[in-house]
Amino acid sequence: MKKILYFVLIFAGFTETLYAQVPVKISEEFLILNNKKFYLHRVEPGQTLFSLSKAYKVSQEDIISANNLESSTLKAGDLLKIPYVKNEKKNDTSPDFFYHKVIQGETLFSLSQKYYVSVEDIINTNPEVKYGLKAGQILKIPNSFKKNREKNEKNKNAGKYFFYKAEPGNTLYFVSKKFNITIEELIKLNPELKDGLKAGQILKIPEKENLTENITGNSGDSLSVLQTGLNDPLYFTEEGITPCMQFKYRKDSAFNAVLLLPLFLEQNLHYISRYHKEKDPMFYKNTKRFTEFYEGVLLALDKLREQGLSVNLSVFDTENNPEKVRNIMNSLKFPDVDLIIGPVYSSNVRIAYEYANKHHVNMISPLSKKDTLLVNRPFLFQTMPSEKARTDKVSYLLREYGDSINLILIYDGSDKQLKMINRFKNNYTANDTLNIRSDTSVMKTLIYDTDIKMMDAQQEKINKALKKDYLNVVYIPSDNEVFVTQIIDKLYASDKSFRIELIASDKWINFQNINSSVFNRLSFNFVSPLYVDYDSPDVKKFIQKYRSIYQTDPSNFAFEGYDITYYFLNALRRYGRIFQFCLSPEDAFPNRHGLIYDFNFKRTGIYNGFENKDVFILKFDDNFKLVKRNINK
């Protein structure tokens, strides 16, 4: 019988340890808030208000006031705002170079963007790379931040600067207004702007005493700009190394995570008690999947604990009740919360996010596919790729076909599917590497009519669209089984000399009216956000452990609970609470490839949250086994 566990599970014991007072290293991280500048200092074990006030040359009262501290006792790991003192001299102990191990797929350009250094500087430091990069190669990357500081220090008349990465849609006028400088001054500092502003350019911006960034979304909420890293448009680096490379996890401290799920504990206990003799007990409504998700979470925590990570997990049953979600969030002890997983339903995500945003806590939406939920919610992560992300992946698949294909797009005439078709076409034709032909014969868009009176006409329409001299790639964005089955019947009935490859949703796998021979004949490619490789040793270990504990096989929800928990808690361990500014596709993050997910998070807009963009293309092999295709994107 499956067990449903109650509210709070503590996976790390709490111990109190006395430390001798330790030296204080002046932080290189800054916050601009309400026109005032603060250091951001992470409290080390043994540090006190007295030692901080002496090191930063401010009073203890000022530190207490800036952070609304209720007592003078500091907790290791706390992030404090320390009032900035002008004309303070600091010793620069940052390294002259970073060392980077090349991973498969990285380029000189991607490394230049990652470390904010020119391709030429990388080549000058590593002459061998002008002949190409090799996986596993160790590169010496110049610390451009330190180099720029030293250059400025030599010029007594030079001002202070920070750097801004231009986003898509930015204009010179936008940047000039954003930072309160003239276009002429901007071009003088960045001569390359004479040729126009391009997305991804790193611009040198003069620091001004009255510079305050207020980012206001549609809701009217204002976010202060935390100066911590160039990896994100909400954050800026004034000087020094980004904190992504500075955070070090200490085993004497624990992360505090919150899990919000609609478990309906009381109702399920009633159901299980009634069906306790059954091998698979009944569950209240559709809550079995959330219990399975929770079980995956517990297995991830168990593995993390074995690896030395301490986590306090608080589990709350939301019962899909907005008022209960609000009460739960009010009861949490902020700012001690490091991560929130859930809630599940969009209405409850919106409520919980109000609190997460207020305290700058990253929150994970584990099952929603609505990318609109991310708008103006910069601390929200969506693990399930949206329909847009899936459509984008299909266009990337076509890289493998070259330009000798006959592309046929078939839809039902609805506005929803038309948007997907148009997005696909825009991605496809915008890709310069595909050498798209200009004549209309290589791309056709068909509206299929399911009216029985139109069957013969629809068959003729499809026959005319197919070409014998090309590989006919057919993309159908619909998940309607009746609509899909009719089209498949027409394609299957076409001349067998036509070479056809079909791209479809993974939901088609469960259609009752399409058998394996049809999949084989039409060479199906399925677009899916999830994939489990049952031959993987890690998957086999997970299934074995899950069976031993729960006496059943794991569902996709158990795999999802495991992957999400393992990925984000590892992100906390590696980068700390601000991990969202450190993750990137080029980062060799060990848990980016999970048991069922591949994770690749990107903001959907300059002030929006993060969406997982990685989608799988699946295909049946000769043994009718579903396997993953490797796509070069």
Secondary structure as UniProt FT lines:
FT   STRAND          8..10
FT   STRAND          30..33
FT   TURN            34..35
FT   STRAND          36..42
FT   TURN            45..46
FT   HELIX           49..56
FT   HELIX           60..67
FT   TURN            76..77
FT   STRAND          79..83
FT   TURN            86..87
FT   STRAND          97..101
FT   TURN            104..105
FT   HELIX           108..115
FT   HELIX           119..125
FT   HELIX           127..131
FT   TURN            135..136
FT   STRAND          138..142
FT   HELIX           144..154
FT   TURN            156..157
FT   STRAND          161..165
FT   TURN            168..169
FT   HELIX           172..178
FT   TURN            179..180
FT   HELIX           183..189
FT   HELIX           191..195
FT   TURN            199..200
FT   STRAND          202..206
FT   TURN            209..210
FT   STRAND          214..216
FT   TURN            218..219
FT   STRAND          222..227
FT   TURN            230..231
FT   TURN            233..234
FT   HELIX           243..245
FT   TURN            251..252
FT   STRAND          255..261
FT   HELIX           265..274
FT   TURN            275..277
FT   TURN            285..286
FT   HELIX           288..306
FT   TURN            307..308
FT   STRAND          311..317
FT   TURN            319..320
FT   HELIX           322..331
FT   TURN            334..335
FT   STRAND          339..341
FT   HELIX           346..358
FT   TURN            359..360
FT   STRAND          363..365
FT   HELIX           371..374
FT   TURN            375..376
FT   TURN            378..379
FT   STRAND          380..382
FT   HELIX           387..397
FT   HELIX           398..401
FT   TURN            402..403
FT   STRAND          405..411
FT   HELIX           415..430
FT   HELIX           432..434
FT   HELIX           440..442
FT   STRAND          443..447
FT   HELIX           452..454
FT   HELIX           455..465
FT   TURN            468..469
FT   STRAND          471..475
FT   HELIX           481..492
FT   TURN            496..497
FT   STRAND          499..505
FT   HELIX           506..510
FT   TURN            512..513
FT   HELIX           516..521
FT   TURN            522..523
FT   STRAND          524..528
FT   TURN            534..535
FT   HELIX           537..550
FT   HELIX           556..575
FT   TURN            577..578
FT   HELIX           579..581
FT   TURN            585..586
FT   TURN            590..591
FT   STRAND          601..603
FT   TURN            606..607
FT   STRAND          610..612
FT   STRAND          616..620
FT   TURN            622..623
FT   STRAND          626..629
//
